[in-house]
Structures are given as C-alpha cells and as structure tokens.
Amino acid sequence: MTTTPRSTAPTAQQLEQRLRETLHPIALEVIDESCQHHGHAGANGSGFGSHFRVRITSHLFTDKSAVMRHRLVYDALQDFMVQGLHALAIEAQLPPV
C-alpha cells in the first residue's frame, strides 16, 4: 500500500475551491469519506484525502448526459489525482428548470 502524507493529500476545501472556479455551481458539497475506506485500495493510511463524495449542481450541466457531467467534474479535479485523490463518488445534478 502506498501512503500519501496528509500534508500533500488534497482537502475537501481545495476540491471545493477548484469546482467553484471551474464549474460555477449553484449548489456544492464536498465530503472527505477517506476514513470510511481505511484498508481499501487507494487509502493512504491517514484517513484523509483519498476518497471524496461530490454533490454538485451547475448550469454548465444543462443539456449534458450524466456521463458528461461526471467527466466535467473529473476533468476539473484531475491534477489532484497525483496528490492522492483515489476515488470520487459524484452526484452531478441538473439545475431546476
């Protein structure tokens, strides 16, 4: 198992900031669920910074399939992968009409 020191692992705040800058959400919640994955593949042993849940609603998702909405989120957070981000659970919702 590889370990990523907590000091270099991404934080929920960093992911939230990036998503706000790139996808301009009208609703956003980023939850670090790493502690629930202790001992699983990709867990860094610290309980932080490896597994996140993102709940996001953005006007940029309009006319996009669920797969495309997820791709936009993954693309926005791609550079966090080298910092230890291992898994994202994404709930990408369309804005209300």
C-alpha positions as CSV (number, residue, x, y, z in Angstrom):
1,M,0.0,0.0,0.0
2,T,1.4,3.4,-0.9
3,T,0.9,6.2,1.5
4,T,0.5,9.8,0.8
5,P,1.3,12.1,3.7
6,R,-1.7,14.1,4.9
7,S,0.2,17.4,4.2
8,T,0.3,16.6,0.5
9,A,-3.1,14.9,0.2
10,P,-5.9,17.1,-1.2
11,T,-8.5,18.5,1.1
12,A,-12.2,18.9,0.7
13,Q,-11.7,22.7,0.7
14,Q,-9.2,22.5,-2.1
15,L,-11.6,20.4,-4.2
16,E,-14.5,22.7,-3.4
17,Q,-12.5,25.8,-4.4
18,R,-11.5,24.2,-7.8
19,L,-15.1,23.1,-8.5
20,R,-16.4,26.6,-7.7
21,E,-13.7,28.2,-10.0
22,T,-14.3,25.8,-12.9
23,L,-18.0,24.7,-12.8
24,H,-19.6,27.7,-11.0
25,P,-22.1,25.5,-9.1
26,I,-25.3,26.8,-7.6
27,A,-25.1,24.0,-5.0
28,L,-21.9,22.2,-3.9
29,E,-20.9,19.8,-1.1
30,V,-17.6,18.1,-1.0
31,I,-17.2,15.4,1.7
32,D,-14.0,13.6,2.6
33,E,-15.0,10.0,3.2
34,S,-11.5,8.6,3.4
35,C,-11.9,7.4,7.0
36,Q,-14.6,5.0,5.8
37,H,-12.2,3.4,3.4
38,H,-9.3,2.5,5.7
39,G,-7.6,-0.6,4.4
40,H,-9.2,-0.4,1.0
41,A,-7.3,0.1,-2.2
42,G,-6.1,3.6,-2.7
43,A,-6.5,4.5,1.0
44,N,-3.4,6.4,2.2
45,G,-3.5,5.3,5.8
46,S,-4.2,8.7,7.2
47,G,-7.9,8.7,6.9
48,F,-7.9,11.9,4.9
49,G,-7.5,13.0,1.3
50,S,-8.1,9.8,-0.8
51,H,-11.9,9.2,-1.1
52,F,-14.4,12.0,-1.6
53,R,-18.1,12.5,-2.4
54,V,-19.1,15.5,-4.5
55,R,-22.7,16.7,-4.7
56,I,-22.9,19.4,-7.3
57,T,-25.5,21.3,-9.3
58,S,-24.4,23.6,-12.1
59,H,-25.9,25.4,-15.1
60,L,-22.9,24.0,-17.0
61,F,-24.6,20.6,-16.8
62,T,-27.6,21.7,-18.8
63,D,-28.0,19.5,-21.9
64,K,-25.3,17.2,-20.7
65,S,-25.7,13.5,-20.1
66,A,-24.8,12.0,-16.7
67,V,-21.6,10.7,-18.1
68,M,-20.6,14.1,-19.5
69,R,-21.5,15.8,-16.1
70,H,-19.2,13.3,-14.4
71,R,-16.5,13.9,-16.9
72,L,-16.6,17.7,-16.3
73,V,-16.1,17.1,-12.5
74,Y,-13.3,14.6,-13.2
75,D,-11.6,17.0,-15.6
76,A,-11.8,19.8,-13.1
77,L,-10.1,17.7,-10.4
78,Q,-7.6,15.7,-12.5
79,D,-4.5,17.3,-11.1
80,F,-5.5,16.2,-7.6
81,M,-5.0,12.6,-8.6
82,V,-1.2,12.9,-8.3
83,Q,-1.7,14.3,-4.8
84,G,-3.5,11.2,-3.6
85,L,-7.1,11.6,-4.7
86,H,-8.1,8.0,-5.4
87,A,-11.9,7.9,-5.6
88,L,-14.7,10.2,-6.3
89,A,-18.4,9.5,-5.7
90,I,-20.1,12.1,-7.9
91,E,-23.7,13.2,-7.7
92,A,-24.0,15.8,-10.5
93,Q,-27.4,17.3,-10.8
94,L,-29.1,19.5,-13.3
95,P,-30.3,22.9,-12.1
96,P,-34.0,23.3,-11.6
97,V,-35.9,24.4,-14.6
